[in-house]
Amino acid sequence: MTPTHEAAADHVEAFEALPSATRSSEVARQMLDLFISGTIEPGERLPSERELAKRLMVGRSAIREALAALEIIGVVDVRPGSGSYLRGTMSDLLPQTLRWGLLIGEKSTRELLELRSGLEIYVARLVPDKASEETIERMNASISLMAESLDDLATFARADAEFHQALADAAGNSILNDLLHVARSLLRVYAERAVHDPEHARRALEEHQAIANAVTARDSHLCASLMSLHMTTASERIIAANAPA
């Protein structure tokens, strides 16, 4: 066992065993208790789903649901193929957790889409004046992966998300970044259904390429306008894809 895995296993001992019927919300509460205690440092990998399920005596599905809820409110960062990580100190995360925990389940998809659109457009207005060469490289790498993945929509979606994250990071506003993270996470299930064929993917790719060109040209007004167009079409795809049959 590597030192990282040994440390992760030690953290599992900090959890209390839970009755098998415990809901995922209770699992999430136990995890938050651990994070508040400071046992796990910001940026540190959490114990595996298997280890958590064994210690808490619940199914792995409850662990996954709890981690998804904690990711939505910005407490953990779930990285496919790598694991789950604590995003920050509890002094940073707890107020955000409480605030967004009250909102989950009360916002409609349309309201969340409006929120995300406004935030993304504002980011697009900021980025052309702030984008570094690293930002441009990240954008271009995401676009290249999108172009290569028109028939692999799961990979396309991840590249799409990375493109938007590159812009949010370049904006240089941590609060704005956190708000976008929450909005995107709440919409993730709906958004993943939106691009469901290569034609939709091609259109989304063209929209992203136009935005990247505006960033490279340092044209804030054009970039914001193009993001507005992209958010309109993306929102329409999400609403159409999730409309009742």
N, C-alpha and C positions, 0 to 999 in steps of 0.2 A: 504494500500500500504506500502511495506517495505521501510526502508531508502534507500536501494540500488536502488529499482525501482523509488523512488522519485527523487534520484540524476540523474538517467538515463533520467527520464522525463524532468528534468530541462535542460539537455544538448540538448534536441531536440529543445528547443527554440532558440538555437544558429544558427540553420539552416535557410536559406532563402527559401521561397516557390519557387518551380520550375514549369515551364510550363509542362502540362501533356505529351507533346511530347518529353521532354528532354531525351536524351540517357543516358544509365547507366554510360557512361564515365563522363558526367557532374555531375551525382550524386556522383561518386567517387571523383571528384574535390572538390565538396562542403564538403565532409567528410574530405578530406585532409586539406582544409582551417580551419576546426574546430580543427583538431589535431594540426596544426601549432600554433593555438592561445593558446594552453596549457590548454583549458577548461577541457579536459579529461586527467587524469593522466595515465602514463604508467602502464599497467596491469589492468586498470579499465574496467569494462564491458560497452559496448556501448548500446545505446537505442535499443529496440527491432525493428525487421523489421516492425511490424505494426505501431509503433510509428514514425519511420523514414518515412515510406510511407505516413502516414497521414500528417506529417509536411511538407514534400517536395512535396506533392500532385502528387506522381507518384505511379505506381503499385509496388506491393511487388516483382515482378519479376525483376524490375530494381534495387531495393535495393539489392536483392540477387546477381545479376550479378556484381554490384559495390563492394559488400563485397568480392565476389570471386576474383575480379581483385586486390583488395587491399591485400587479403591474398597471392596471387601469388607473389606480389612484396614485401611481408614481412612486411606490415604495420599493419595488424590485424591478430589475431589468432582466427579462427572460430572453436568453440568447440561444436560439436553436442550435443544437449540436455542441453547445458549450456548457450550459447550465443556467442557473438563476443567481443574480447578484444583488446585494443591497445597494441602493442608488445613492444614499447620502446619510448624514447623521440624523438622528431622530429630532434634534432641535430644528432641522430644516424640514423634515418630512411630516412630523406630526400635525402641525397646523394645516398643511396641505391635505393630509389624509382625512382629517376631520371635516374639512370644508367640502372636499369632493365626495367623501363618503355620504354626505347628506344629499348630494345632487344625483347620485347614481340611481337610475330607475325613474327619475322624474322628468327627464328631458326627452323630447321626441326626437326621432331621427332627423326630421327637417330642421329642428332648432339646433341640433348639433352640427348639421351640415352648414347652416348659416354661420355659426360660431367659427367652425374651422375655416370656412371660406374667407371670412373677414381677417382672421389671423394670418392665413397664408398670403393673402394679398398685401397685408402690411409688411410681412417678411420680404416679399418680392420687391417692395418699394425700397426697403433698407439695403438689401444685399448688393446691388450693383456698385454702390459706393464703398462697400466694406469687403467685398469678396477678395480673398487671397488666391495665389496660384494653387494652393492646396484645395480650396473650395472648387475652383474650376476643374481641377483634376478629378475630384470626387464626382462632380456633376457629369463629366464626360465618361468616367468609368461606369457610372450608373446607366447612362444612356446606351453605352456600348453593350452592357449586359442585357438591357431591355431589348435592344435590336436583335440580340442573339437568342432571345427567349420568347419569341412570339408564339411558339408552339408549346412552351413550358410556362403556363400562366402563374404557377406558384413562385417560380424564380422571377418572373416578370414583376409580380407584386412586391417581392422583397427589394428588387432594384428600384422600383418606383418609390417605395418608402425611404430608401437610402438617399435618393435624389432630394426629396423634400427635407430629410434630416440634415443634409449638407447645407441647404439654404438656411434652415433654422439655426444651425450652429454658427453660420457666417453672420447672422444678424446681430449676434453678440449680446442678446438680452435673455438672461436665464429664466426670468419669469415668463416671458413670451414663449420660450422653448418648452417650459413645463406645461403651460396651458395647451400648447399644440400637442404635446405628448398625451395629455389626458383626452383631448378631443379625438385624436387619431385612434387611441386605444379603445374608446367607447364605440367608435364606428368600425373597428377592424372587421368584425364578423360580417357586417353589411358590405364594407368596401371590397372584401375578398371575393364576394359574389358578383361584383359589378363588371369586372373585365372577364368575360366568360367565353370570348372567342377571339381569334387572331385579328379580326377586323377592328374590334374595340381596342385591342392592344396596339395596333398600328396607329390608330387615331391618337391614343394617349401618348405614344412615342413621339409623334409629330408635335404635339403640344409641349411636351417636355423639352424637345430640341429647340423650339422657338424661344422658350423661356431661357434656356442656357445661352442661346445666342445673344439675347438682350442683356444678360448678366455680363457676358464677355465684352459686349459693346458699351458697358457702363451706362445703360439707358434705363433709369429708374422708372420713368413714366411708362415706357413701353413694357417693361418687365411686369409692372403691376397690372397693366391692361391685359397682357397675355395670361397672367395668373388668374385674373378674374374670369377670362374666357374658359380657361382650363377648369376652374372650380365649378363653373356653370355646367359644363358638359359632364364632369366627373360626378357632380351631385345628381344630375339627371340620370346617369347610368346607375347610380346606387339606388335611387328611388324606384326606377323601372325594374331593376333586378330583384328588389325585395317587395314589390307590390303583390298583393294577394292574387292568386291565379283565378 
